Amino acid sequence: MLLTYIIIALIAAFGHSEDFLGTTLLSRPLVLGPLVGLALGDITQGAIIGGTLELIFMGNIKVGAAIPPDVISGGVLGTAFAIISGKGAAIALAIAVPVSILAEMLLSALFVFRSVLNKSFNRYAEDGDYKKIQYLHIVSGLLKPLLMGLVVFLALQLGAGAMKTFLNMVPNWVQSGLQVAGNMLPALGFALLMNLMFNRAVAPYFFLGFILAAYLKLPIIAIGGLGVVIAFIVTQNIPTQTSDDEDAGENIVETKSTPRLTKGDIRGLFLRSLALEANFNFETWQNTGFAFAIIPALKKFYATKQGMANALKRHLQFFNTSPYGSTLIIGITAAMEEQNSRDYEFDEESINSVKLGLMGPLAGVFDSLFWGTFKVIAAGVGTSLAIKGNLLGPVLFMIIFNVPHLLLRYQLTFVGYNTGTKFLQNLAKNNVMDKLTKGAAILGLMVVGAMPATLMSITTPLAIGAARSGVTLQGILDQVVPSIIPLGLTFLVYYFVKKGARVIYLLLGLLALGFIGSIIHLFA
């Protein structure tokens, strides 16, 4: 059985390698279940159990800053032990759920550990050493599949009985405390976004987004759409330049119209974007993945060490968006970097301003489109066949989700670069950059404002007066300001970020606050 256990561990490692493969849902139980069944000589049973677990974990997805239970390790081990024991889906579920929660703790620890590597990334950027940045991004990304593959292998060696005994030893209050603590972590990501975008001029749009989500219960995709309309209306008031300026702008365009990136280069940006989340961490999120994706373009634009260093430092700042729409930002950024390398008067700060303004709205739109639409359709079709033992289920699941995903992601790379190039060519005469920067800030803050109300589940179980009266503090808060606790927590973390508090301390503080708050029944 040793060889079989190694193969199953490799299947788990393959699932955790999805961060290198563009979040293509290769990690779902519906896909990995049949592979485990194949390793154990019962692919049909693997498909049935995988389909059953997919139905149970269908809502278990990574959206925004939320880190869900690890269905990869739980699903693989649950399927394996169910087939080995011959007890079917019941034992698979009994093992998959607690293992998923336990594995989530290990992954959270890994994401915290990765934050320590940011000093090395920044040091390499100072030196303009893009090769070491690429190398460290890949090596750090491999830690996850290697670690979780080892965990699965050891669990298989211990056996189902020993694993369940160990998990039963973990008290429920510990699991609840860790769950509450995990629910608080998104506040750090929101606060870091606010630190980069929040100012008096656009602050009202943050609260508008919160009100639309908390009171009207609008989904993020609707808030993003409304933000587009508002941004369009507001930016119409930005005046264009005078005719003399327009003529000057036209002259600039005539001398700088030939793009440097070929179609092959742009395809390279798309391919590299698939590893956007390989080094995901709780401090700077997807920043090294963005830098990794755009490095080939930077190599063409900047021949000097200092130019490369400045560009690398720009793109190692905080970044987080939906991987499915990331290539639009990568393409636009490449076009802006190209213009920056040609024009000494170009405003370098506008590059990150546009990135920061776009990543929030795109996260809301594309996460909703793919997680809330394509995945639901694909999973519905796939599981309906898989639970009957039909292997066509996993195949259709992958096709329905990934054909539109990869096609759109590929095309957005070209759209971003080509649109960005044409847009920048007319910068001088149309003030489009000012419009895009302000419009992106409006969009971004509206979506960020909606996130505490939609992506953070933090409540208080405190009761007012006698418990049997049924009056709870949370009920009163919901009547006055729904989701006030997530909002207040976000602003508390934002305050400390503005004061210069280290991110790692804020991270540990949120974990401690959630864990202790759960124990004393302050938070739930």
N, C-alpha and C positions, 0 to 999 in steps of 0.2 A: 504493500500500500504506500510505501514511501514515495515512489515515483508518482503515484496518483496524487498524493498530497502536494507534491512539488508543482504538479501541473495546475492544481486548483489554486495554489498560492499565486502562480503566475497569472491565472485568470483574474484574480483580485488585483494584482499589480497592474494588469492591462486596463481594468476598469478605472483605477486611480490615475492612469496615464492620460485620461481624457483631457486633462488640462493642457496637454501638448497637441491635442487633436481637435481643438476648436469647440469644446463643449457640444459634441455631436450626439450625446445621450448614449454612448457606448457603455456607460456605467449602469444603466437601468437594470433592475432585476429581470425584466422581460428579455433583455439581450444576454445577460450573463448567466441566467438560469439554464438555458439550453446548453451553453458551453460547459457548465459544471456537470450537467447530466451526461453530456458526451464523454467527459473524462471518467465518469463513473459507470459508463455502459448503459445508461438509460436516458437518452436524450428527450424522449417523449415526456417522461416524468419531470425532467428538468424544465421543459417548456411549460408544463402545467403549473408547477410550483412557481416558476418565474412569473407567469401571468397572474397567479393569485397574489403574490407579493407586490406586483406592480399595481394591482387594484388597491391594495392596502396603503401603499406608499405613494399613490399618484399625486397627492398634494405635497409631498416632501420634495421641495425644489429649492434651489439656491437663487433667491431673488434679491437684488440690491446687496445689503450688508448682512443679511441673515445667513447663518451657518446651520443648516438642518442636520438631523441625525444622519450618520453615514450608512446609507442603504447598500453601498457596495460591499463592505465587509459583512454587514448583517445579512444581506441577501445571499452572498456566496456561501457563508457558513451555514445559514439556515437551510438553503437548498441542499448542500452537501450532507449535513447531518440528517436531514429528512430522508434523503435517498438511501444513505447508509443504514439508517435505522428501519427503513421501510414503513415509516409512520405517516408519510405524506405531508400535506401542507400544514397540518396542525402543529407538528413539532417545528416546522420551518418558521412559522410565525412566532412561536414561543421563544425561539432562539434569536431570530432576526431582530426583533424589537429591542431587547436589552443590549445586544451586541452593537447595534447601530448607535445607541446612546453612549455606550462605553467608547466606541471608536471615535465618536464626535469629540469626546474629551481629549483624546490623543491628537486629533487633527487640530483642535483649538490650540493645544500646546505647541504644535509644530508651527502654526501660523504666528504665534507669539515669538518663537525661536527665530523664525525667518526675519523678524524685525531687527534682530541683532546684526544681520548681514548688511543692513542698509549703510552702515559706516564704511564697509568695504566698497560697496557700489559707489558711494559718493567720493571715496578716495580715488577710485579708478577714473571717475568722471573728471576730477580735478586734473588728472594726468592726461586726459584725452585718450585713455586706453580702452577703446571700445571692444577689443578682443577679450579682455578679462571680464568685462561686463557681460558679454555674451556667454562666456564660459561659466561664470558664477550663476547666471540665470538658469542655465540648463542643469547644472549640478544641483542647485537648490531645488529645482523642480523635480528631480529624480528622487529626492528624499521621501516624498510622499508615497509613491508606488512601492519603493523598497521597504519603507517602514511598515506599511499596511500589508504588503505581501508577507513579510516576516510574521506579523501578528496573526494572520490567517493560518500560516503554516504551523505556528506554535499551538494555536487553538485546535487545529486538526490533530496534532500529536497528543494533546491533552485529552481530547475526546469530548463528546457532548455532555456527558455526565459531569465531568470536572468543570467544564465551562459554565454550565448552569449553576452548579454549587457555588462557584466563585462569584457569579453575578448576583446570586441571591444573598450573598453576604454584604453587598452594598446596600445600606439602608435607603428606604424610599426618600427620607428627608434630604439625604445627600444628593440623590438624583434630582429632586425638585429644586434644591438650591442651585445646583449647577445649571439647570434649565432656565431658571429666572435670571441668573447671572449672564448666560448666553444671550438672552433676549435683550439685555441692556447694552451689549457691545455695539449695535448699530449706531447708538448715540455718538460714539467717538467718530465714526465715519462722517456722519452728518455735520458734526462740529468742525471737522477739518475742512469740509466743503464750504461751510459758512465762513470760515476764517479766510478763505481765498476769494469769496464772492460777495460777502455781506457788506453793504455800506448803506448810508442814509438814502442815497438816490434810488436804490432799487429794493430796499428793505420791505416796503409795503407789499411787494409781490410775493415775498416769502410767506407773509401772514395770509395773503389772499389764497395761496395754495393750501395752507393749513386749514383755513375755514371751509374751502370747497371739499376737502377730504374728510374733515372731522364732523362738520355739521350736515353737509349735503350728501356725504358718502359717495362722492364721485370717484370713479376709478382713475388711476394715474394717467392712463392713456387719454381719458377725456380732459383731464386737467392740462396735459401736455398740448392737446389740440386747442384748448381755449387760450393757452399761453402763446401759441403761434399767432392766433388772431390778434391778441393784445399787443404782442411784440411788433407785429406788422403795422398796426395802427399807430403805436407810439413812435416807431422809427420813421414814419412818414414826415414827422415834424423836424427831422434833422436836415438842415439846408444843404444844398449842393454848392460846389465851389463856383467862383466867378468864371466867366468865359476865358480870362487870361490863364487861370489855373487849369481850366479844362484843356486848353491848348498845350500847356506844359505837360499835363498828364498824358495827352495823346502822343507827344513826342517821346516820352519815357516808354510808353507801350511799344512804339515802333522798334525800339532798340532792344527790347527784352521780351520778345514774344515766343522765342523758340524754347520749348520745354526740354529739360535735360534728361528726364526719366523716359526710358523706352517702355513699350508694352511689357517686355520681359521684366523690367525693374518693378513695374507696378504689380505684376503677378507675384513677384517676390515679396512685396509688402503684404499682399493677401495671404500667402503661405505662412509667412512669419507671424501674422496676426493670430493664427491658430494656437500659438503658444502664449497668448496674452495672459492667461491666468496660471501659468506654470509655477511662478514664484509668488503667488498670492500671499499677502501678509496683512496683519492687523494695523500696521502703521501707515504704509504708503500704497497698499492694496495692489493695483495692477501696474504700477509705474515702471518696473523693470521690464515687464512684458511689452509695454508701449515702446520703450527705448529699444528693446530687442527687435521689434518689428520695423522700426524706422531707421535703424543703423545703416542698412545698405544705401538708403537715400542720402543720409548725412555724409557718407563716404564720398559720394559724387559731388556734394555741394561744398564741402569744407576740406581744403587741402592742407591747411595749417593745423598744428596741434592745438592752438588756442581756440580757433574756430570750432573744432570738434569738441573741445572741452566745454565751451559755453553751451553748445547745443545739447550735449549729454546731460549737463546739469539742469537745463530747462526741462528735459523729459524724464528726469528722475524725481520730479515733484509728484505730489499726490495725484493719482488718477484712478477713476473707477467708473465703468459704464457697462452696458450690456455687451458681451462679446459679439453678439449677432449684428450690432450696428457699429461696432468699433472701427471698421475699415473706412467708414465715411469720414470719421475724425482723422484717422491716419492719413488718408488721401489729402484732405484739406491741409493738414499740418505739413505734409511733404511739400505742397505747393507754396505754403507760406515760408518754409525754410529755404526753398529755392529762391524766392524773391528776396529774402533776407540776405542770402549769400551774394546777391547781385547789387543790392541797393544799400549803400552805407547809411542812408537816412531812414531806413525801415525801422519801425518800432518793434523791437524784439519782444517786449512785454505783451504785445497784442497776440502773439502766438499762443501763449498759455491762457490768455483771456478767452480766446475763442474755444480752446480745448475745454476749459472749465465750464464755460457757458453751455456747450453742446452736450457734455457727457451726462448731465442730469436728465434733460429731456429725452435724449436717445435711450437712456437706460429705462425710463418709464415706458416709452413707446415700444421698443423692441422686446423687452422682457414680457410686456403684456401680450404682444403679438405672437411671440413664439411659445412662451410658457402657458399663456392663457388661451391660445387658439390652436396653433399647429400641434403642440404636444398633447393637448386634450383629445383632438381628433385622432392623432396617430395612436395614442394609448388605447382609445376606445376600440379602434379597429383591431389593433394588435392583440390586446388581451382577450377580446371576444373569440379569437381564433386559438390563441395559445392555451387557454384553460381547457380547450377541447383536445389538446395535444397536437394541434396543427402548427407545424414549423413555419408556415407562411406568415403567421402572426408577427414574430420578431422581424422578419424581412420587411413586411409592409410598414411596420412601425418605423424602421430606420429610413425607408424610402420617403414616406409621407412627411416626416419631419425634416430630413436633411437635404432633399432636393431643393425645396424653396430656400432653406437656410443657406446652403453653400452657394447657390446661384445668386441670391441677393447679396450675400456678403462679398462675393467676387466682384459683382458689378458696382457695388458701392465704393470699392477701392478706386475704380476708374472715374466714377462720378465725382467723388471727393477731390481727386487730383485735378481732373479736367475743369471742373467747376471752379475749384480754388484758383487755378491758373488764370482762367478768363476773368474771374472776379478781381484778382489782384492786378491784372493788367489795366483795369478801369478804376482802380483805387483812387488815383489822384483827382479824377474829374467827377466822381459820383459820391464820394464819402461813404462808400459801401462798407468799409471796415468799421467805421463808427457805428453804422446801423447794425452790422452783424454783431459787434461786440456788445452793444447795449441790448439788442434783441435777444442774444444768447444769454445774457445775464438775467433778463426778465424770465425767459423760459426756464433757465436753470434753477433760479430761486423759487419759482412757483412749484416745480416738481420736488425740490428739496424740502420745501415747506409742507408738502403733502406726505412726505415719507414718514415722519414720526407717527402720524395718525394711521398709516397703512402698513408699515413694516415693523413696528415695535408693539409687542403685546405685553405691556406692563400695567398692572392694576394693583389695587390695595384691597385686602379682605377685611380691613378694620370696620367694625360695626359701631353705630351711634346708639348709645343707650343699651337696653336689653337686646340680646341677640335675637330673641323671638319676635321682636318688633318688626324685623325685616328691613330696617333702615340701615343702609351701609354708606360709608363715606364715598365709595366709588360711585354709588347711585346718585349721590348729591353732586359729585364732580361732573358726572356725565350730563346732568341737567344744566350745569352752568357752562363748563368748557369741556366737551368730550376730548379724550386723549391728552388731557392737561399734564399727566405724569410723564409720558414720553416727551412732550414738548418741553416741560420744565427741565427734565434730565438733559435734553439736548442743549439747552441754553446754559445749564450749569457746566457741562463739559466745555462748551464754547467759551465761557468765561475763563476757565483755567487755561484753555489753549491760547487765548489772547494774552494771558499773563505769562506765557512762556513755559508752562508746565510741560515736562517731557511726556511724550505720547505713551511710553511704556508704563509710566507711573499712573497715567489716567486709565490705561487698559487694566492694570492690576487693581486699581481703585474701583472700577466698575464691577469687576469680578467679585471683589470683596463685598461691595455694597449689595449686589444682587444675592449673593450666597447668604450673608448675614441677615439681610432683609427678609429673605424667605424663611429662615430659621425662626425669627422673632415674629413672623406673620405680619410684616409690614408691607411686603410686596408679594405678588403672585403672578 
